[in-house]
């Protein structure tokens, strides 16, 4: 099992609209690719929120091939959509993790 983690800190000015967009558009589109079996969408706590809150979305892939298929066939378009909608009002990073237990 693999976890594709996307952590985003966003500006307070887009917080509520971004949350709604994530729940109703972006996460459903990522899941519709068929590359992931489930997801977790969480707020990261105990961070400085002066600039805005931080969220992490974890997408679970059964195999590395499923993750690779997402990156190769879907990630670019979904990232572009995110940038088109939110511009430079967020900063983030991505990581791939392998479940070991």
BALO-226145 format. One record per atom (N, C-alpha, C): x, y, z; residue number from 0; atom name; residue in three letters. Coordinates in steps of 0.001 Angstrom, whole numbers. Example, Ala and Ser with C-alpha at 12.3 -4.5 7.8 and 13.67 -1.06 7.14 Angstrom:
<nodes>
<node c1="13190" c2="-5690" c3="7800" k="0" a="N" r="ALA"/>
<node c1="12300" c2="-4500" c3="7800" k="0" a="CA" r="ALA"/>
<node c1="13200" c2="-3300" c3="7800" k="0" a="C" r="ALA"/>
<node c1="12850" c2="-2250" c3="7080" k="1" a="N" r="SER"/>
<node c1="13670" c2="-1060" c3="7140" k="1" a="CA" r="SER"/>
<node c1="12900" c2="30" c3="7870" k="1" a="C" r="SER"/>
</nodes>
This chain:
<nodes>
<node c1="853" c2="-1175" c3="0" k="0" a="N" r="UNK"/>
<node c1="0" c2="0" c3="0" k="0" a="CA" r="UNK"/>
<node c1="897" c2="1235" c3="0" k="0" a="C" r="UNK"/>
<node c1="513" c2="2208" c3="-788" k="1" a="N" r="UNK"/>
<node c1="1248" c2="3463" c3="-907" k="1" a="CA" r="UNK"/>
<node c1="320" c2="4629" c3="-575" k="1" a="C" r="UNK"/>
<node c1="887" c2="5653" c3="33" k="2" a="N" r="UNK"/>
<node c1="128" c2="6852" c3="365" k="2" a="CA" r="UNK"/>
<node c1="777" c2="8037" c3="-339" k="2" a="C" r="UNK"/>
<node c1="-2" c2="8688" c3="-1177" k="3" a="N" r="UNK"/>
<node c1="423" c2="9911" c3="-1844" k="3" a="CA" r="UNK"/>
<node c1="-108" c2="11060" c3="-1002" k="3" a="C" r="UNK"/>
<node c1="794" c2="11783" c3="-361" k="4" a="N" r="UNK"/>
<node c1="428" c2="12851" c3="566" k="4" a="CA" r="UNK"/>
<node c1="657" c2="14211" c3="-84" k="4" a="C" r="UNK"/>
<node c1="-362" c2="15061" c3="-37" k="5" a="N" r="UNK"/>
<node c1="-254" c2="16428" c3="-546" k="5" a="CA" r="UNK"/>
<node c1="-571" c2="17366" c3="614" k="5" a="C" r="UNK"/>
<node c1="409" c2="18174" c3="1004" k="6" a="N" r="UNK"/>
<node c1="244" c2="19117" c3="2107" k="6" a="CA" r="UNK"/>
<node c1="234" c2="20528" c3="1543" k="6" a="C" r="UNK"/>
<node c1="-769" c2="21302" c3="1933" k="7" a="N" r="UNK"/>
<node c1="-977" c2="22643" c3="1384" k="7" a="CA" r="UNK"/>
<node c1="-1206" c2="23637" c3="2519" k="7" a="C" r="UNK"/>
<node c1="-479" c2="24753" c3="2483" k="8" a="N" r="UNK"/>
<node c1="-818" c2="25894" c3="3334" k="8" a="CA" r="UNK"/>
<node c1="-1443" c2="26938" c3="2426" k="8" a="C" r="UNK"/>
<node c1="-2618" c2="27429" c3="2819" k="9" a="N" r="UNK"/>
<node c1="-3323" c2="28374" c3="1966" k="9" a="CA" r="UNK"/>
<node c1="-3576" c2="29681" c3="2693" k="9" a="C" r="UNK"/>
<node c1="-3846" c2="30709" c3="1918" k="10" a="N" r="UNK"/>
<node c1="-4142" c2="32028" c3="2474" k="10" a="CA" r="UNK"/>
<node c1="-5518" c2="32013" c3="3137" k="10" a="C" r="UNK"/>
<node c1="-5643" c2="32758" c3="4219" k="11" a="N" r="UNK"/>
<node c1="-6938" c2="32834" c3="4908" k="11" a="CA" r="UNK"/>
<node c1="-8048" c2="33318" c3="3985" k="11" a="C" r="UNK"/>
<node c1="-7735" c2="34176" c3="3043" k="12" a="N" r="UNK"/>
<node c1="-8751" c2="34748" c3="2168" k="12" a="CA" r="UNK"/>
<node c1="-9472" c2="33751" c3="1282" k="12" a="C" r="UNK"/>
<node c1="-8868" c2="32585" c3="1054" k="13" a="N" r="UNK"/>
<node c1="-9513" c2="31570" c3="204" k="13" a="CA" r="UNK"/>
<node c1="-9973" c2="30355" c3="999" k="13" a="C" r="UNK"/>
<node c1="-9789" c2="30373" c3="2298" k="14" a="N" r="UNK"/>
<node c1="-9991" c2="29191" c3="3128" k="14" a="CA" r="UNK"/>
<node c1="-11334" c2="28493" c3="2902" k="14" a="C" r="UNK"/>
<node c1="-12427" c2="29178" c3="3106" k="15" a="N" r="UNK"/>
<node c1="-13743" c2="28531" c3="3010" k="15" a="CA" r="UNK"/>
<node c1="-14045" c2="28061" c3="1585" k="15" a="C" r="UNK"/>
<node c1="-13751" c2="28895" c3="595" k="16" a="N" r="UNK"/>
<node c1="-13994" c2="28504" c3="-803" k="16" a="CA" r="UNK"/>
<node c1="-13118" c2="27319" c3="-1201" k="16" a="C" r="UNK"/>
<node c1="-11869" c2="27322" c3="-751" k="17" a="N" r="UNK"/>
<node c1="-10950" c2="26228" c3="-1068" k="17" a="CA" r="UNK"/>
<node c1="-11428" c2="24914" c3="-446" k="17" a="C" r="UNK"/>
<node c1="-11880" c2="24976" c3="813" k="18" a="N" r="UNK"/>
<node c1="-12404" c2="23763" c3="1463" k="18" a="CA" r="UNK"/>
<node c1="-13557" c2="23168" c3="662" k="18" a="C" r="UNK"/>
<node c1="-14479" c2="24012" c3="252" k="19" a="N" r="UNK"/>
<node c1="-15624" c2="23547" c3="-531" k="19" a="CA" r="UNK"/>
<node c1="-15165" c2="22957" c3="-1857" k="19" a="C" r="UNK"/>
<node c1="-14226" c2="23612" c3="-2526" k="20" a="N" r="UNK"/>
<node c1="-13684" c2="23140" c3="-3804" k="20" a="CA" r="UNK"/>
<node c1="-13000" c2="21784" c3="-3638" k="20" a="C" r="UNK"/>
<node c1="-12232" c2="21632" c3="-2567" k="21" a="N" r="UNK"/>
<node c1="-11564" c2="20345" c3="-2319" k="21" a="CA" r="UNK"/>
<node c1="-12586" c2="19228" c3="-2134" k="21" a="C" r="UNK"/>
<node c1="-13609" c2="19493" c3="-1327" k="22" a="N" r="UNK"/>
<node c1="-14597" c2="18461" c3="-996" k="22" a="CA" r="UNK"/>
<node c1="-15507" c2="18113" c3="-2168" k="22" a="C" r="UNK"/>
<node c1="-15860" c2="19100" c3="-2978" k="23" a="N" r="UNK"/>
<node c1="-16863" c2="18858" c3="-4025" k="23" a="CA" r="UNK"/>
<node c1="-16284" c2="18696" c3="-5420" k="23" a="C" r="UNK"/>
<node c1="-15044" c2="19135" c3="-5640" k="24" a="N" r="UNK"/>
<node c1="-14472" c2="19068" c3="-6984" k="24" a="CA" r="UNK"/>
<node c1="-13152" c2="18307" c3="-7029" k="24" a="C" r="UNK"/>
<node c1="-12126" c2="18819" c3="-6355" k="25" a="N" r="UNK"/>
<node c1="-10783" c2="18270" c3="-6548" k="25" a="CA" r="UNK"/>
<node c1="-10646" c2="16826" c3="-6056" k="25" a="C" r="UNK"/>
<node c1="-10986" c2="16577" c3="-4807" k="26" a="N" r="UNK"/>
<node c1="-10850" c2="15208" c3="-4293" k="26" a="CA" r="UNK"/>
<node c1="-11704" c2="14232" c3="-5095" k="26" a="C" r="UNK"/>
<node c1="-12970" c2="14548" c3="-5408" k="27" a="N" r="UNK"/>
<node c1="-13734" c2="13620" c3="-6255" k="27" a="CA" r="UNK"/>
<node c1="-13080" c2="13370" c3="-7617" k="27" a="C" r="UNK"/>
<node c1="-12461" c2="14393" c3="-8203" k="28" a="N" r="UNK"/>
<node c1="-11788" c2="14197" c3="-9495" k="28" a="CA" r="UNK"/>
<node c1="-10567" c2="13291" c3="-9358" k="28" a="C" r="UNK"/>
<node c1="-9798" c2="13468" c3="-8299" k="29" a="N" r="UNK"/>
<node c1="-8646" c2="12588" c3="-8075" k="29" a="CA" r="UNK"/>
<node c1="-9125" c2="11152" c3="-7877" k="29" a="C" r="UNK"/>
<node c1="-10142" c2="10964" c3="-7073" k="30" a="N" r="UNK"/>
<node c1="-10647" c2="9611" c3="-6819" k="30" a="CA" r="UNK"/>
<node c1="-11248" c2="8991" c3="-8074" k="30" a="C" r="UNK"/>
<node c1="-11831" c2="9805" c3="-8944" k="31" a="N" r="UNK"/>
<node c1="-12440" c2="9299" c3="-10183" k="31" a="CA" r="UNK"/>
<node c1="-11408" c2="8749" c3="-11160" k="31" a="C" r="UNK"/>
<node c1="-10128" c2="9033" c3="-10948" k="32" a="N" r="UNK"/>
<node c1="-9097" c2="8475" c3="-11828" k="32" a="CA" r="UNK"/>
<node c1="-8998" c2="6966" c3="-11676" k="32" a="C" r="UNK"/>
<node c1="-9480" c2="6437" c3="-10569" k="33" a="N" r="UNK"/>
<node c1="-9398" c2="5004" c3="-10324" k="33" a="CA" r="UNK"/>
<node c1="-8036" c2="4541" c3="-9834" k="33" a="C" r="UNK"/>
<node c1="-7145" c2="5474" c3="-9562" k="34" a="N" r="UNK"/>
<node c1="-5787" c2="5129" c3="-9138" k="34" a="CA" r="UNK"/>
<node c1="-5668" c2="4930" c3="-7626" k="34" a="C" r="UNK"/>
<node c1="-6648" c2="5411" c3="-6881" k="35" a="N" r="UNK"/>
<node c1="-6593" c2="5351" c3="-5421" k="35" a="CA" r="UNK"/>
<node c1="-7842" c2="4662" c3="-4884" k="35" a="C" r="UNK"/>
<node c1="-7670" c2="3951" c3="-3772" k="36" a="N" r="UNK"/>
<node c1="-8777" c2="3197" c3="-3188" k="36" a="CA" r="UNK"/>
<node c1="-9526" c2="3977" c3="-2114" k="36" a="C" r="UNK"/>
<node c1="-8848" c2="4918" c3="-1479" k="37" a="N" r="UNK"/>
<node c1="-9472" c2="5730" c3="-434" k="37" a="CA" r="UNK"/>
<node c1="-8632" c2="6979" c3="-213" k="37" a="C" r="UNK"/>
<node c1="-9141" c2="7881" c3="613" k="38" a="N" r="UNK"/>
<node c1="-8401" c2="9097" c3="933" k="38" a="CA" r="UNK"/>
<node c1="-8719" c2="9540" c3="2349" k="38" a="C" r="UNK"/>
<node c1="-7848" c2="10382" c3="2885" k="39" a="N" r="UNK"/>
<node c1="-8076" c2="11082" c3="4149" k="39" a="CA" r="UNK"/>
<node c1="-7778" c2="12553" c3="3884" k="39" a="C" r="UNK"/>
<node c1="-8636" c2="13428" c3="4375" k="40" a="N" r="UNK"/>
<node c1="-8463" c2="14871" c3="4222" k="40" a="CA" r="UNK"/>
<node c1="-8428" c2="15449" c3="5622" k="40" a="C" r="UNK"/>
<node c1="-7285" c2="16008" c3="6036" k="41" a="N" r="UNK"/>
<node c1="-7097" c2="16415" c3="7423" k="41" a="CA" r="UNK"/>
<node c1="-6504" c2="17814" c3="7514" k="41" a="C" r="UNK"/>
<node c1="-6786" c2="18464" c3="8621" k="42" a="N" r="UNK"/>
<node c1="-6150" c2="19748" c3="8916" k="42" a="CA" r="UNK"/>
<node c1="-4940" c2="19471" c3="9796" k="42" a="C" r="UNK"/>
<node c1="-3819" c2="20073" c3="9472" k="43" a="N" r="UNK"/>
<node c1="-2596" c2="19907" c3="10243" k="43" a="CA" r="UNK"/>
<node c1="-2634" c2="20897" c3="11405" k="43" a="C" r="UNK"/>
<node c1="-2443" c2="20394" c3="12611" k="44" a="N" r="UNK"/>
<node c1="-2540" c2="21208" c3="13818" k="44" a="CA" r="UNK"/>
<node c1="-1159" c2="21565" c3="14363" k="44" a="C" r="UNK"/>
<node c1="-1154" c2="22472" c3="15314" k="45" a="N" r="UNK"/>
<node c1="42" c2="22901" c3="16034" k="45" a="CA" r="UNK"/>
<node c1="1100" c2="23508" c3="15120" k="45" a="C" r="UNK"/>
<node c1="630" c2="24252" c3="14105" k="46" a="N" r="UNK"/>
<node c1="1507" c2="25015" c3="13223" k="46" a="CA" r="UNK"/>
<node c1="1150" c2="26485" c3="13341" k="46" a="C" r="UNK"/>
<node c1="2062" c2="27341" c3="12958" k="47" a="N" r="UNK"/>
<node c1="1790" c2="28774" c3="12909" k="47" a="CA" r="UNK"/>
<node c1="797" c2="29036" c3="11779" k="47" a="C" r="UNK"/>
<node c1="-372" c2="29543" c3="12123" k="48" a="N" r="UNK"/>
<node c1="-1405" c2="29811" c3="11124" k="48" a="CA" r="UNK"/>
<node c1="-1539" c2="31303" c3="10822" k="48" a="C" r="UNK"/>
<node c1="-503" c2="32060" c3="11065" k="49" a="N" r="UNK"/>
<node c1="-542" c2="33492" c3="10784" k="49" a="CA" r="UNK"/>
<node c1="-893" c2="33745" c3="9323" k="49" a="C" r="UNK"/>
<node c1="-262" c2="33029" c3="8424" k="50" a="N" r="UNK"/>
<node c1="-488" c2="33205" c3="6985" k="50" a="CA" r="UNK"/>
<node c1="-1717" c2="32448" c3="6490" k="50" a="C" r="UNK"/>
<node c1="-2107" c2="31405" c3="7222" k="51" a="N" r="UNK"/>
<node c1="-3252" c2="30598" c3="6824" k="51" a="CA" r="UNK"/>
<node c1="-3128" c2="29180" c3="7334" k="51" a="C" r="UNK"/>
<node c1="-4196" c2="28404" c3="7219" k="52" a="N" r="UNK"/>
<node c1="-4213" c2="27034" c3="7716" k="52" a="CA" r="UNK"/>
<node c1="-3486" c2="26080" c3="6768" k="52" a="C" r="UNK"/>
<node c1="-3143" c2="24907" c3="7298" k="53" a="N" r="UNK"/>
<node c1="-2475" c2="23865" c3="6522" k="53" a="CA" r="UNK"/>
<node c1="-3330" c2="22605" c3="6543" k="53" a="C" r="UNK"/>
<node c1="-3469" c2="21996" c3="5383" k="54" a="N" r="UNK"/>
<node c1="-4228" c2="20756" c3="5227" k="54" a="CA" r="UNK"/>
<node c1="-3367" c2="19721" c3="4526" k="54" a="C" r="UNK"/>
<node c1="-3660" c2="18460" c3="4788" k="55" a="N" r="UNK"/>
<node c1="-3016" c2="17360" c3="4076" k="55" a="CA" r="UNK"/>
<node c1="-4102" c2="16451" c3="3526" k="55" a="C" r="UNK"/>
<node c1="-3891" c2="16009" c3="2311" k="56" a="N" r="UNK"/>
<node c1="-4765" c2="15010" c3="1708" k="56" a="CA" r="UNK"/>
<node c1="-3914" c2="13792" c3="1417" k="56" a="C" r="UNK"/>
<node c1="-4357" c2="12643" c3="1921" k="57" a="N" r="UNK"/>
<node c1="-3633" c2="11397" c3="1713" k="57" a="CA" r="UNK"/>
<node c1="-4485" c2="10488" c3="848" k="57" a="C" r="UNK"/>
<node c1="-3919" c2="10123" c3="-294" k="58" a="N" r="UNK"/>
<node c1="-4586" c2="9231" c3="-1240" k="58" a="CA" r="UNK"/>
<node c1="-3894" c2="7876" c3="-1172" k="58" a="C" r="UNK"/>
<node c1="-4671" c2="6810" c3="-1012" k="59" a="N" r="UNK"/>
<node c1="-4125" c2="5473" c3="-820" k="59" a="CA" r="UNK"/>
<node c1="-4179" c2="4684" c3="-2127" k="59" a="C" r="UNK"/>
<node c1="-3010" c2="4220" c3="-2570" k="60" a="N" r="UNK"/>
<node c1="-2902" c2="3416" c3="-3791" k="60" a="CA" r="UNK"/>
<node c1="-2516" c2="1992" c3="-3408" k="60" a="C" r="UNK"/>
<node c1="-3190" c2="1024" c3="-4000" k="61" a="N" r="UNK"/>
<node c1="-2911" c2="-375" c3="-3685" k="61" a="CA" r="UNK"/>
<node c1="-1516" c2="-783" c3="-4139" k="61" a="C" r="UNK"/>
<node c1="-1059" c2="-240" c3="-5266" k="62" a="N" r="UNK"/>
<node c1="243" c2="-613" c3="-5820" k="62" a="CA" r="UNK"/>
<node c1="1008" c2="629" c3="-6267" k="62" a="C" r="UNK"/>
<node c1="2298" c2="476" c3="-6410" k="63" a="N" r="UNK"/>
<node c1="3128" c2="1565" c3="-6943" k="63" a="CA" r="UNK"/>
<node c1="2717" c2="1871" c3="-8374" k="63" a="C" r="UNK"/>
<node c1="2295" c2="857" c3="-9117" k="64" a="N" r="UNK"/>
<node c1="1844" c2="1053" c3="-10494" k="64" a="CA" r="UNK"/>
<node c1="610" c2="1950" c3="-10551" k="64" a="C" r="UNK"/>
<node c1="-293" c2="1823" c3="-9586" k="65" a="N" r="UNK"/>
<node c1="-1468" c2="2702" c3="-9539" k="65" a="CA" r="UNK"/>
<node c1="-1040" c2="4155" c3="-9332" k="65" a="C" r="UNK"/>
<node c1="-119" c2="4365" c3="-8412" k="66" a="N" r="UNK"/>
<node c1="411" c2="5717" c3="-8182" k="66" a="CA" r="UNK"/>
<node c1="1099" c2="6243" c3="-9443" k="66" a="C" r="UNK"/>
<node c1="1951" c2="5417" c3="-10049" k="67" a="N" r="UNK"/>
<node c1="2660" c2="5827" c3="-11269" k="67" a="CA" r="UNK"/>
<node c1="1681" c2="6193" c3="-12383" k="67" a="C" r="UNK"/>
<node c1="605" c2="5436" c3="-12495" k="68" a="N" r="UNK"/>
<node c1="-415" c2="5718" c3="-13509" k="68" a="CA" r="UNK"/>
<node c1="-1058" c2="7086" c3="-13249" k="68" a="C" r="UNK"/>
<node c1="-1316" c2="7395" c3="-11989" k="69" a="N" r="UNK"/>
<node c1="-1870" c2="8706" c3="-11650" k="69" a="CA" r="UNK"/>
<node c1="-904" c2="9821" c3="-12069" k="69" a="C" r="UNK"/>
<node c1="351" c2="9678" c3="-11694" k="70" a="N" r="UNK"/>
<node c1="1354" c2="10703" c3="-12019" k="70" a="CA" r="UNK"/>
<node c1="1484" c2="10860" c3="-13529" k="70" a="C" r="UNK"/>
<node c1="1540" c2="9761" c3="-14244" k="71" a="N" r="UNK"/>
<node c1="1758" c2="9809" c3="-15694" k="71" a="CA" r="UNK"/>
<node c1="555" c2="10340" c3="-16468" k="71" a="C" r="UNK"/>
<node c1="-646" c2="9964" c3="-16069" k="72" a="N" r="UNK"/>
<node c1="-1827" c2="10254" c3="-16885" k="72" a="CA" r="UNK"/>
<node c1="-2761" c2="11342" c3="-16344" k="72" a="C" r="UNK"/>
<node c1="-2670" c2="11668" c3="-15062" k="73" a="N" r="UNK"/>
<node c1="-3676" c2="12557" c3="-14474" k="73" a="CA" r="UNK"/>
<node c1="-3127" c2="13761" c3="-13712" k="73" a="C" r="UNK"/>
<node c1="-1968" c2="13624" c3="-13097" k="74" a="N" r="UNK"/>
<node c1="-1484" c2="14645" c3="-12161" k="74" a="CA" r="UNK"/>
<node c1="-1313" c2="16016" c3="-12802" k="74" a="C" r="UNK"/>
<node c1="-738" c2="16077" c3="-13980" k="75" a="N" r="UNK"/>
<node c1="-462" c2="17385" c3="-14603" k="75" a="CA" r="UNK"/>
<node c1="-1728" c2="18199" c3="-14815" k="75" a="C" r="UNK"/>
<node c1="-2765" c2="17578" c3="-15330" k="76" a="N" r="UNK"/>
<node c1="-4013" c2="18301" c3="-15596" k="76" a="CA" r="UNK"/>
<node c1="-4665" c2="18768" c3="-14298" k="76" a="C" r="UNK"/>
<node c1="-4639" c2="17931" c3="-13272" k="77" a="N" r="UNK"/>
<node c1="-5248" c2="18312" c3="-12002" k="77" a="CA" r="UNK"/>
<node c1="-4440" c2="19409" c3="-11309" k="77" a="C" r="UNK"/>
<node c1="-3130" c2="19360" c3="-11417" k="78" a="N" r="UNK"/>
<node c1="-2297" c2="20431" c3="-10852" k="78" a="CA" r="UNK"/>
<node c1="-2549" c2="21742" c3="-11583" k="78" a="C" r="UNK"/>
<node c1="-2669" c2="21682" c3="-12899" k="79" a="N" r="UNK"/>
<node c1="-2941" c2="22885" c3="-13691" k="79" a="CA" r="UNK"/>
<node c1="-4277" c2="23496" c3="-13281" k="79" a="C" r="UNK"/>
<node c1="-5283" c2="22651" c3="-13102" k="80" a="N" r="UNK"/>
<node c1="-6593" c2="23138" c3="-12670" k="80" a="CA" r="UNK"/>
<node c1="-6479" c2="23861" c3="-11329" k="80" a="C" r="UNK"/>
<node c1="-5719" c2="23294" c3="-10408" k="81" a="N" r="UNK"/>
<node c1="-5527" c2="23913" c3="-9099" k="81" a="CA" r="UNK"/>
<node c1="-4880" c2="25290" c3="-9239" k="81" a="C" r="UNK"/>
<node c1="-3840" c2="25373" c3="-10046" k="82" a="N" r="UNK"/>
<node c1="-3163" c2="26660" c3="-10253" k="82" a="CA" r="UNK"/>
<node c1="-4067" c2="27664" c3="-10956" k="82" a="C" r="UNK"/>
<node c1="-4854" c2="27188" c3="-11907" k="83" a="N" r="UNK"/>
<node c1="-5774" c2="28083" c3="-12616" k="83" a="CA" r="UNK"/>
<node c1="-6808" c2="28688" c3="-11672" k="83" a="C" r="UNK"/>
<node c1="-7272" c2="27899" c3="-10726" k="84" a="N" r="UNK"/>
<node c1="-8307" c2="28365" c3="-9798" k="84" a="CA" r="UNK"/>
<node c1="-7718" c2="29223" c3="-8673" k="84" a="C" r="UNK"/>
<node c1="-6606" c2="28795" c3="-8080" k="85" a="N" r="UNK"/>
<node c1="-6113" c2="29423" c3="-6853" k="85" a="CA" r="UNK"/>
<node c1="-4824" c2="30219" c3="-7025" k="85" a="C" r="UNK"/>
<node c1="-4189" c2="30133" c3="-8169" k="86" a="N" r="UNK"/>
<node c1="-2990" c2="30930" c3="-8427" k="86" a="CA" r="UNK"/>
<node c1="-1910" c2="30738" c3="-7383" k="86" a="C" r="UNK"/>
<node c1="-1388" c2="31836" c3="-6879" k="87" a="N" r="UNK"/>
<node c1="-289" c2="31776" c3="-5907" k="87" a="CA" r="UNK"/>
<node c1="-776" c2="31967" c3="-4470" k="87" a="C" r="UNK"/>
<node c1="-2015" c2="31615" c3="-4203" k="88" a="N" r="UNK"/>
<node c1="-2586" c2="31801" c3="-2868" k="88" a="CA" r="UNK"/>
<node c1="-2367" c2="30593" c3="-1962" k="88" a="C" r="UNK"/>
<node c1="-1473" c2="29702" c3="-2369" k="89" a="N" r="UNK"/>
<node c1="-1159" c2="28533" c3="-1561" k="89" a="CA" r="UNK"/>
<node c1="271" c2="28092" c3="-1851" k="89" a="C" r="UNK"/>
<node c1="813" c2="27309" c3="-947" k="90" a="N" r="UNK"/>
<node c1="2115" c2="26672" c3="-1147" k="90" a="CA" r="UNK"/>
<node c1="1984" c2="25254" c3="-628" k="90" a="C" r="UNK"/>
<node c1="2671" c2="24331" c3="-1263" k="91" a="N" r="UNK"/>
<node c1="2538" c2="22960" c3="-817" k="91" a="CA" r="UNK"/>
<node c1="3695" c2="22086" c3="-1228" k="91" a="C" r="UNK"/>
<node c1="3616" c2="20852" c3="-773" k="92" a="N" r="UNK"/>
<node c1="4584" c2="19844" c3="-1188" k="92" a="CA" r="UNK"/>
<node c1="3895" c2="18490" c3="-1236" k="92" a="C" r="UNK"/>
<node c1="4490" c2="17590" c3="-1997" k="93" a="N" r="UNK"/>
<node c1="3948" c2="16244" c3="-2174" k="93" a="CA" r="UNK"/>
<node c1="4988" c2="15228" c3="-1723" k="93" a="C" r="UNK"/>
<node c1="4514" c2="14101" c3="-1209" k="94" a="N" r="UNK"/>
<node c1="5425" c2="13017" c3="-855" k="94" a="CA" r="UNK"/>
<node c1="4719" c2="11686" c3="-1075" k="94" a="C" r="UNK"/>
<node c1="5512" c2="10686" c3="-1374" k="95" a="N" r="UNK"/>
<node c1="5007" c2="9327" c3="-1526" k="95" a="CA" r="UNK"/>
<node c1="5547" c2="8505" c3="-370" k="95" a="C" r="UNK"/>
<node c1="4657" c2="7776" c3="290" k="96" a="N" r="UNK"/>
<node c1="5047" c2="6957" c3="1433" k="96" a="CA" r="UNK"/>
<node c1="4586" c2="5525" c3="1196" k="96" a="C" r="UNK"/>
<node c1="5338" c2="4586" c3="1733" k="97" a="N" r="UNK"/>
<node c1="4960" c2="3181" c3="1641" k="97" a="CA" r="UNK"/>
<node c1="4568" c2="2692" c3="3034" k="97" a="C" r="UNK"/>
<node c1="3424" c2="2040" c3="3134" k="98" a="N" r="UNK"/>
<node c1="2968" c2="1478" c3="4398" k="98" a="CA" r="UNK"/>
<node c1="3841" c2="266" c3="4714" k="98" a="C" r="UNK"/>
<node c1="4372" c2="205" c3="5933" k="99" a="N" r="UNK"/>
<node c1="5274" c2="-887" c3="6300" k="99" a="CA" r="UNK"/>
<node c1="4684" c2="-1844" c3="7338" k="99" a="C" r="UNK"/>
<node c1="3489" c2="-1587" c3="7827" k="100" a="N" r="UNK"/>
<node c1="2890" c2="-2536" c3="8777" k="100" a="CA" r="UNK"/>
<node c1="1500" c2="-2905" c3="8365" k="100" a="C" r="UNK"/>
</nodes>
